Amino acid sequence: MFHYVLLGILALTLIGSVVNLYLSWGDHTRLYSASLIFVLALCMPMVAFFARIFSLKAQDRAIRAEENLRHFAMTGKLLDPRLTIRQIVGLRFASDGEFAALAARAAKEGLSSDDIKKAVKDWRADLYRV
């Protein structure tokens, strides 16, 4: 619903507001309201974009904290600071048996998130990510 319906409606609204602004260009009584409608229609996709990005950043922070705690519980040490958030997100699928070794390998070799996921042999489902 978000990606196809809402973003489609926002795109059509923005296009309609541009057409309305263009048609109102010579009429000074309509130009002000058409300009306001255009500005609001321009802001709505930005609000939708930022709402999505901010929630994803919050989820990434939660994943980093969870995986850091998981690594600490297993090894007594925090995750290697060289690991990027993308690598940590990839590590969340590793089972407890391979997590610590794969985290060390990812930090040492600079594995990408896809490489980490390919290296996981025993998958742990992440059923809570939205």
N, C-alpha and C positions, 0 to 999 in steps of 0.2 A: 504494500500500500504506500509506503513512504517513497520508495525510489521511482515507481512508475506512475502512480495516481497523483500523489501530492506534488512531486516535482513537475509532472506534466501540466497540472493545473497552474502551478506557479509560472511555468514558461509561457503558457497561453495568456495568463494575466499580464505578464510583462510585455508580450507582443501586442496585446490589445491596448495597453497603456501607451505604447510607442505610437501606434496608429492614432489613438485619440489625441495625443500631443501633437502629432503631425497635422491632423485635421483642424486642430484648434489654433494653429500657429498664427493665423491672421486675425483671429477674433479675440480681442483682449479681455472680454468678459469670461470666456471659457479657458483662456490660457493658464490662469492661476490654478484653477481646480484641476485641469489636465496635468499641469506640472506636479502638483501634489500627489495625484494618483500615480504618476510615473515614478516619483521618488519612493512612495510606499511600495509599489510593485517591484522596484529595484531592491528595496530592503528586505522584502519577504524571503527571496531565495537565499540571501546572505544569512538571515536568521536561521533558516532551515539547515544551511551548511554548517554554521557554527554550533548549533545544537547537536548535530551529529558528531562533529569533530570533538567537541568538549566531552561528550559521553564516552567516545572511544578512548580519549586520553585518560579519563578517569578509570576505565576498565583496564587499560594498560598499566596504570599505577597500581591498581589492586592486584593484577597478575604478578607484577614485579615483587610486591610485598609478600604475596602468598608463596611464590617460588623461592624467595629469599629465606622465608621462615622454614619452608620445606628443606632447603639445602642446609640451613643451620641445624635443624633437628636431626638430620642424617650425619652431618660431618662435624658439627660444632664450629663451623666457619660460615661467614656470609658468602654469597656468590662473588665470583671474581668481578671486580669493577670494570674490566675490559668488555664484559658482555653487554651488548646493546639491548634495548627493549625488544627489538624484533627477534633477537636470538632467544631471549627469555620467554617470549610468547611461544616460540617454537618448542622450547624445552618443556612446556607445561604438559605436553602429550606423552612424555617419557614416563615409564613406570618407575617405581621407587628403586628397583634393582639396577636400572641403568642410568638414572638421573644424574647422580653425582659425577660419574665417569664421563658422561656425555657433556655435562656442563664444563668440566675441565678441558675436554677435547675441543669444544666449541670456542672457548676462550683462547686456547693455545693456537688452534689452526685458523681461527676467524671464520668458522663455518657460517654460511647463510642460514636463514630460517628454513628454507626449503631443504638444504642439506641436512640440517638437524632432524627435520621431520622424516627424511628418507633413512636416516641412521637409526631411528627408533624401531625396535623390534617388537616390543610388547607395549601396545598403545594403551594409554589411559584416557578415557573419554573426558571431555570438558563440556558438561551438559548445561553449565550456567551462563556461558557467554551469550550475549544477545546479538 
